Amino acid sequence: MLEAALATARRLNSLPILRRAEELDRSARSRAGEQEPWHPLSAREFEVARLVAQGMTNAEIAGELFLSPKTVSAHIEHMLDKLGVARRAEIAAWTSTVNARAGSDDQRAVAAGAHGRR
């Protein structure tokens, strides 16, 4: 899709689209082969998933992560969709398998989060 976007931007001579597509291309190439253990979730979604696995409610997770309960609910809906599961318990089970596979450095990075806490 990126190649098609680049080709279209060049054909239309659209500099804003071309610059953004080139930026995405560079980013994709720099991360080639690099995939977090919690893929397909984002780091923040995995942080929420870990708290779901601990049995926390949306309100408790919201308090812990300084989010609104509605934002937590949205993260959970996205996780259910991305993982192809229907229940919080399935998110918890998936999270435990990721924790088991991930190295301790990866877990520390997630625990610290991209949000600089802990």
C-alpha positions as a Markdown table, in Angstrom:
| # | Residue | x | y | z |
|---|---|---|---|---|
| 1 | Met | 0.0 | 0.0 | 0.0 |
| 2 | Leu | 2.9 | 2.3 | 0.8 |
| 3 | Glu | 4.4 | 1.8 | -2.7 |
| 4 | Ala | 1.0 | 2.7 | -4.2 |
| 5 | Ala | 0.7 | 5.8 | -2.1 |
| 6 | Leu | 4.2 | 6.9 | -3.1 |
| 7 | Ala | 3.4 | 6.3 | -6.8 |
| 8 | Thr | 0.2 | 8.2 | -6.6 |
| 9 | Ala | 1.7 | 11.1 | -4.8 |
| 10 | Arg | 4.5 | 11.3 | -7.4 |
| 11 | Arg | 2.0 | 11.1 | -10.2 |
| 12 | Leu | -0.2 | 13.8 | -8.7 |
| 13 | Asn | 2.9 | 15.8 | -7.7 |
| 14 | Ser | 1.4 | 16.2 | -4.2 |
| 15 | Leu | 4.3 | 17.2 | -2.0 |
| 16 | Pro | 2.5 | 16.9 | 1.3 |
| 17 | Ile | 1.4 | 13.4 | 0.6 |
| 18 | Leu | 4.8 | 12.5 | -0.9 |
| 19 | Arg | 6.6 | 13.8 | 2.1 |
| 20 | Arg | 4.4 | 11.8 | 4.5 |
| 21 | Ala | 4.6 | 8.6 | 2.5 |
| 22 | Glu | 8.4 | 8.9 | 2.3 |
| 23 | Glu | 8.4 | 9.5 | 6.1 |
| 24 | Leu | 6.3 | 6.3 | 6.6 |
| 25 | Asp | 8.6 | 4.4 | 4.2 |
| 26 | Arg | 11.7 | 5.4 | 6.2 |
| 27 | Ser | 10.0 | 4.6 | 9.4 |
| 28 | Ala | 8.9 | 1.1 | 8.2 |
| 29 | Arg | 12.4 | 0.4 | 6.8 |
| 30 | Ser | 14.1 | 1.4 | 10.1 |
| 31 | Arg | 11.8 | -1.0 | 12.1 |
| 32 | Ala | 12.1 | -3.9 | 9.6 |
| 33 | Gly | 12.2 | -7.2 | 11.5 |
| 34 | Glu | 11.6 | -5.4 | 14.8 |
| 35 | Gln | 8.3 | -6.6 | 16.3 |
| 36 | Glu | 7.3 | -6.2 | 19.9 |
| 37 | Pro | 6.3 | -9.3 | 21.8 |
| 38 | Trp | 2.8 | -7.8 | 22.4 |
| 39 | His | 2.1 | -7.4 | 18.7 |
| 40 | Pro | -0.6 | -6.7 | 17.4 |
| 41 | Leu | -1.4 | -4.5 | 20.4 |
| 42 | Ser | 0.2 | -1.1 | 21.0 |
| 43 | Ala | 2.4 | -0.6 | 24.0 |
| 44 | Arg | -0.5 | 1.2 | 25.8 |
| 45 | Glu | -3.0 | -1.5 | 24.9 |
| 46 | Phe | -0.7 | -4.1 | 26.3 |
| 47 | Glu | -0.3 | -2.0 | 29.5 |
| 48 | Val | -4.1 | -2.1 | 29.8 |
| 49 | Ala | -4.2 | -5.8 | 29.0 |
| 50 | Arg | -1.7 | -6.5 | 31.8 |
| 51 | Leu | -4.1 | -4.8 | 34.2 |
| 52 | Val | -7.1 | -6.6 | 32.8 |
| 53 | Ala | -5.1 | -9.8 | 33.5 |
| 54 | Gln | -4.7 | -8.7 | 37.1 |
| 55 | Gly | -8.5 | -8.6 | 37.4 |
| 56 | Met | -8.8 | -4.9 | 37.5 |
| 57 | Thr | -12.1 | -3.2 | 36.4 |
| 58 | Asn | -12.1 | -0.4 | 33.8 |
| 59 | Ala | -12.5 | 2.2 | 36.6 |
| 60 | Glu | -9.5 | 0.8 | 38.5 |
| 61 | Ile | -7.4 | 0.7 | 35.3 |
| 62 | Ala | -8.4 | 4.2 | 34.5 |
| 63 | Gly | -7.3 | 5.3 | 38.0 |
| 64 | Glu | -4.0 | 3.5 | 37.7 |
| 65 | Leu | -3.1 | 4.8 | 34.2 |
| 66 | Phe | -4.7 | 8.3 | 34.6 |
| 67 | Leu | -7.2 | 7.7 | 31.8 |
| 68 | Ser | -10.9 | 8.0 | 31.7 |
| 69 | Pro | -13.0 | 4.8 | 32.0 |
| 70 | Lys | -14.3 | 5.4 | 28.6 |
| 71 | Thr | -10.8 | 5.5 | 27.1 |
| 72 | Val | -10.0 | 2.2 | 28.9 |
| 73 | Ser | -13.2 | 0.7 | 27.5 |
| 74 | Ala | -12.1 | 1.9 | 24.0 |
| 75 | His | -8.7 | 0.3 | 24.4 |
| 76 | Ile | -10.4 | -3.0 | 25.5 |
| 77 | Glu | -12.7 | -3.0 | 22.5 |
| 78 | His | -9.7 | -2.5 | 20.2 |
| 79 | Met | -7.8 | -5.3 | 21.9 |
| 80 | Leu | -10.8 | -7.7 | 21.6 |
| 81 | Asp | -11.0 | -6.9 | 17.9 |
| 82 | Lys | -7.2 | -7.1 | 17.2 |
| 83 | Leu | -6.9 | -10.4 | 19.1 |
| 84 | Gly | -10.1 | -11.8 | 17.6 |
| 85 | Val | -11.5 | -12.7 | 21.0 |
| 86 | Ala | -14.8 | -11.9 | 22.8 |
| 87 | Arg | -14.0 | -11.7 | 26.5 |
| 88 | Arg | -11.7 | -10.0 | 29.0 |
| 89 | Ala | -10.6 | -13.5 | 30.2 |
| 90 | Glu | -9.3 | -14.2 | 26.7 |
| 91 | Ile | -7.3 | -11.0 | 26.8 |
| 92 | Ala | -5.9 | -12.1 | 30.2 |
| 93 | Ala | -5.0 | -15.5 | 28.8 |
| 94 | Trp | -3.3 | -14.0 | 25.8 |
| 95 | Thr | -1.4 | -11.6 | 28.0 |
| 96 | Ser | 0.0 | -14.4 | 30.1 |
| 97 | Thr | 1.3 | -16.2 | 27.1 |
| 98 | Val | 3.1 | -13.0 | 25.9 |
| 99 | Asn | 4.5 | -12.5 | 29.4 |
| 100 | Ala | 5.8 | -16.0 | 29.3 |
| 101 | Arg | 7.5 | -15.6 | 25.9 |
| 102 | Ala | 8.8 | -12.0 | 26.5 |
| 103 | Gly | 12.2 | -11.5 | 28.0 |
| 104 | Ser | 12.6 | -9.6 | 31.2 |
| 105 | Asp | 14.0 | -6.5 | 29.4 |
| 106 | Asp | 10.9 | -6.4 | 27.2 |
| 107 | Gln | 8.6 | -6.6 | 30.3 |
| 108 | Arg | 10.5 | -3.9 | 32.1 |
| 109 | Ala | 10.2 | -1.6 | 29.0 |
| 110 | Val | 6.4 | -2.2 | 29.0 |
| 111 | Ala | 6.2 | -1.7 | 32.7 |
| 112 | Ala | 8.0 | 1.6 | 32.4 |
| 113 | Gly | 5.9 | 2.2 | 29.4 |
| 114 | Ala | 6.3 | 4.8 | 26.7 |
| 115 | His | 4.8 | 7.1 | 29.4 |
| 116 | Gly | 7.8 | 7.2 | 31.7 |
| 117 | Arg | 6.2 | 5.8 | 34.8 |
| 118 | Arg | 7.3 | 3.3 | 37.4 |
